[in-house]
Amino acid sequence: MAINIDAPNIAKYEHVVAVRRSDGMRLAATRHVLNIQTPIHWTISIWDKENYLVSQELPLFGEGNIPCRYRTSELLQYAARRGFVDWYHLPVAYIEAWPWNALGVDSEKFLIPKYSPLDPSEYLVD
């Protein structure tokens, strides 16, 4: 089950993803924190629905092949202009689990998402 994240709380998550409804393209962002006194930044990757990396939507790399870092306001603004408006917490792993109505060892396990806990720190967000 995906949980929609409202924009003011996006800084509490280390990994987030937005899916564009028109074509299924995904924008994944990873939070980078230098220290508590400086605003957080994000690096991104954009994938189409066939899992190919797409670079023409937003610049992924700057000069010298260094990943571009976006301030939170830039990330939300640039993403919204391109149709990425619904943000979700990205699972960090998938773990095997038994169904709640399992009937013994013959039941099949399935994968459930494992999410990182929310960060309680109050980071600067521009």
N, C-alpha and C positions, 0 to 999 in steps of 0.2 A: 504494500500500500504506500503510495507516494503522498508526502505531506507538502502542501503548497506553502512557500515561505513568503511572507510579506517583505517588501523592500527594506524597511528600517531594520529588520532583524537579520539580514543576510550576513552580516559580519560575525554572527555567532557560529557560523558553519565553516568548516575548513574546505569542504568540497561541495559545490552546488552545480546543478544542471538546469538548463532551460530548453524546452522543446518547442520548435516553431510549428504551429498547428497546420500551416498551409502545405508543408512538404515533409514534415517529420525530421528536419535537420536539428541536431543537438549542439548546444553550446555548453561546454563544461568549463568551470572556472575553479581555480585553486587559490586559496587565500595565502598571502605572505605577510608575516608580521615581523618587522624589524625590532620594535620595542613598543611599550605601551604609550609612549609620548608621540609617536609618529603615526600618520594615517596608514591604514592597511592598503595593500595593493593586491591585484589579482593577475594571474597568468591564465590564458584561455586556450582551448582547443575547440575546433568546430568540426563536427562529423556529419556526413549525410546519412540517409537511412540505410545505405549499403555499407556503412562503417568506413568510408573513405574520408581522409582528412581533407578539409576544404580551407583554403587560405584567402580566397577573394572576398569573403564576407567582412572580416576585420583583420588587420595586420596581426599575425601571430609572432613574427620575429622582426626585430629592429636591425639597425646597422650592426654588422659583425656577427650576424646570426644569433643574437642574444634575444631571448624571449621578451616580447613586449609586456610591460606591466601597466595595468589600468587602475586608476583610482576607483573607488566604489561608485561614485557618481558617474564617472565616464563609462564604466562597465554597464550600469543600468541604463544610461542614456543611449549609448551606441547599440546595445542589444535591443532595446525597445524600438528604435528606429528601423531595425531589421526584422521585427516581428517576434523576438524572443522576450516574452513578457511574463510567463508563468515559471517561477523558480521552484526547484525541488531539492531536497537534501539527497545527496548522492551516496549510495551504500558504499562502504569500504570493503566489504567482503560478502560472500554468501555462505551460509552454513547449512549442513544437512539437519533435518528435523523429521520427527515422526508426525503424521497427521494426528489431530486431537482425538479422532475416533479410530485409531489404529487397533487392529484385531490381532496383535501378536507379531512375531518376527517375520511373518509372510507379508506384512504391509510394506508398501514402498515408501522410502524416505523421499522428501522433496527439499528443495532449496528455499531458504528464507533470507531476506536481506539483513545484514548487520550494519547498523549505523553508528557513527562516532557520536559521543555525547556532545551536547551543546557546550560551547565555551562560555563560562560565566564572566570572563574578563570584559571590561568596558573599553574597547578599542576606539581610537579616533576614526570616525568615518566622515569623509568630506562630502 
